[in-house]
Amino acid sequence: MLRHHAALAGGEPGPMTAVLVVDDDLQFRETLVRHLTGQGFDVSSAQSVDEAITLLERRPADVVLTDLRLGVRDGIDLIATIRSRSIAARTILMSAFATARDYQTATELGAVRVLCKPFTPEDLLDAIRQAIDCSTGFRGSIHGLSLIDMLQMFHLARRSIVLHIGDTVTGHVYVQDGEVVHAEKGTLSGEPALLAILSAQSGSVSTSALGSTPRTIARSFSSLLLDLLRQIDESSLPREGERLELEDEAIGDWQSDEGEETMGKIDDACKEVVAKVDGAVACGVVDLDTGMLLGIHNGAAYTQTLNEIVAAATMDLFRGPNVGRIEQMVRAHRGLPENGAHYFQEIHITSEHNYHFAKTLKQNRAVIMLVTKKTTNIGLGWAQLKAVIPIVEPLVP
């Protein structure tokens, strides 16, 4: 049975989200209907598979919440029928007796969640939120992506979501509108928890919809990840006297020998800039269409992961979701004719310890960025960066 709480926690459901509750236990069914109606859902109910299908054909629902045991035909049959008839509803299975096979079958047929009875109203609302969230995107299991990859993906998509981390390390990362706002791991919270989670080499990740959550992390995504990855990299650097071994990173099958040679030349050009500029830390070239790092040289033993985060931060600066809007609105305000050129072309940023010089190449299709210490003469930094552009630009695809 449903364990009673005073109210459902979390955010509000979407406007008049339609939920169909299917259960042959009248008392339990009515309890669910009362709770969900009180939360602003448009709720209907049925006691059998046949009655549920009849209702769905007359009155479509966004979410179907069904018990496993319904009589001759069970909740698995209902989920299968919804799928076979292409009924546009997300399904959630409830049961106190679901086996591992039931769980597997339900999820393979499209169930968003399997709720084990007894569950709390918070569990119920979280499952419905997840079902609503899945109605506008894909769901399923993936492998081979790092946690950083997934965080970048949710950041660029401006998603609001909770990542549940398991296996080698357990914890939770909360993302709101693409920004990491909170993390938990054991007794840790905020940035220390996120640092501990990101330090794990492997694990499993599942997601759920974001409800109400405290905000313990205030820094921007790029600044946050760059700093935390720097801390991870520094903690893994070899001690003085030990040999530093750098692994060659795999290059995609699409690249030809000529492409590898071109990347090598861009690396050499970046190396030349770093060598000529006093206080230079790193120089890299990023393709703004794909976010791919075309070439880089650094004097700080950056790992490939940190290099990729630098590339992602560069993408944010030049192709962030609001950059184009700013330029477009400024042009409109000044009465300038529309020409489609809505992106920054040259940026100089000062942080606590560094200067960042960046300039676009190849008609704004790529950008070259130089990172230096604050001891660097700004004029010299720009001069050396611009001097190498004629060398780098012909090499950009």
JOVEN-V534705 format. One record per backbone hydrogen bond with DSSP energy under -1.0 kcal/mol. CO is the residue of the C=O (numbers start at 1). NH is the residue of the N-H. Records with the same first field share a line. If there is no record, write none. Layout:
CO = NH + NH
This chain:
14 = 17
17 = 42
18 = 62 + 63
19 = 44
20 = 65
21 = 46
22 = 67
25 = 29
26 = 30
27 = 31
28 = 32
29 = 33
30 = 34
31 = 35
32 = 36
33 = 37
34 = 38
36 = 41
37 = 40
42 = 19
44 = 21
46 = 23
48 = 52
49 = 53
50 = 54
51 = 55
52 = 56
53 = 57
54 = 58
55 = 59
62 = 90
63 = 20
64 = 92
65 = 22
66 = 94
68 = 75
74 = 78
75 = 79
76 = 80
77 = 81
78 = 82
79 = 83
80 = 84
81 = 85
82 = 87
83 = 86
87 = 89
90 = 64
91 = 112
92 = 66
93 = 115
94 = 68
95 = 117
99 = 103
100 = 104
101 = 105
102 = 106
103 = 107
104 = 108
105 = 109
106 = 111
113 = 93
115 = 95
119 = 3
120 = 124
121 = 125
122 = 126
123 = 127
124 = 128
125 = 129
126 = 130
127 = 131
128 = 132
129 = 133
130 = 134
133 = 136
134 = 137
146 = 150
147 = 151
148 = 152
149 = 153
150 = 154
151 = 155
152 = 156
153 = 157
154 = 159
155 = 158
159 = 178
161 = 175
162 = 208
163 = 173
164 = 206
165 = 171
166 = 204
171 = 165
172 = 184
173 = 163
174 = 181 + 182
175 = 161
176 = 179
179 = 176
181 = 216 + 217
182 = 174
183 = 190
184 = 172
185 = 188
188 = 185
190 = 194
191 = 195
192 = 196
193 = 197
194 = 198
195 = 199
197 = 200
204 = 166
206 = 164
208 = 162
220 = 224
221 = 225
222 = 226
223 = 227
224 = 228
225 = 229
226 = 230
227 = 231
228 = 232
229 = 233
230 = 234
231 = 235
239 = 242
252 = 255
256 = 260
257 = 261
258 = 262
259 = 263
260 = 264
261 = 265
262 = 266
263 = 267
264 = 268
265 = 269
266 = 270
267 = 271
268 = 272
269 = 273
270 = 274
271 = 275
272 = 276
273 = 277
277 = 280
279 = 373
281 = 299
282 = 371
283 = 297
284 = 369
285 = 294 + 295
286 = 367
287 = 291
292 = 287
295 = 285
297 = 283
303 = 307
304 = 308
305 = 309
306 = 310
307 = 311
308 = 312
309 = 313
310 = 314
311 = 315
312 = 316
313 = 317
314 = 318
315 = 319
316 = 320
322 = 326
323 = 327
324 = 328
325 = 329
326 = 330
327 = 331
328 = 332
329 = 333
330 = 334
331 = 336
340 = 342
345 = 360
347 = 358
349 = 356
353 = 374
354 = 351
355 = 372
356 = 349
357 = 370
358 = 347
359 = 368
361 = 365 + 366
365 = 288
366 = 361
367 = 286
368 = 359
369 = 284
370 = 357
371 = 281 + 282
372 = 355
373 = 376
377 = 381
378 = 382
379 = 383
380 = 384
381 = 385
382 = 386
383 = 387
384 = 388
388 = 391 + 392
389 = 393
392 = 395
393 = 396
